[in-house]
């Protein structure tokens, strides 16, 4: 019988799952995240918990289709990989589901792009530019807006939809990594390769977001993967220069 899953299954995820399973801190983060979403959406603008009928239907459908993510979306509005992302164990995708995220608001010289002049407070931009200048005007640091997300589905059409959990302005650091598509690696394998970086960032800079794009950066006609570290102003505005330097030290030390 042909398997039909609601949400595409990530290929070759075994190594990633094994590495997470062997890290007690990561396992605790994952369990804590799952429990925080399970039937409890307090303070988060997500759909209500499923009715008993919807719960039973989701349970039986996931069993028939071998689709754990469909069941998780029904009970906690997260796929398996959403839970890993919202536990800050793997990166968010750059521009996931065709939606711009993060939204970069400055150019390579740290200048605010005209279309975002009304989207950011002048004081916020001025503080960013001061830090940007103090760091030597690096080409890979931007003022940006980013959000965390999960997925759920409606019982009517069973189509998954993206839910925005929280949105913040902050500083985004981007750097290139080897092209894993050229190396014929899957996204899950790429996540496994940078797991140590992601965990170290979360331990040193809790609540920072990590973004990743396979084959998404082009420089001099050469394609690269790219990793982004987003430092929300809500957590990192104070001592921003020190936080940026710490993030750079982590991502450059491990590559």
Secondary structure, 3 states (H helix, E strand, C coil): CCCCCCCCCCCCCHHHHHHHHCCHHHHHHHHHHHHHHCCCCCCCCCCCCCCHHHHHHHHHHHHHHCCHHHHHHHHHCCCHHHHHHHCCCCCEECCHHHCCCCEECECCCCCECHHHCCCCCHHHHHHHHHHHHHCCCCCCEEEEEEEEEEEEECCCCCCEEEEEEEEEEEEEEEEEECCCCCCCCCHHHHHHHCHHHHHHHHHHCCCCEEEEEEEEEEECCEEEEEEEEEEEHHHHCCCHHHHHHHHHHHHHHCC
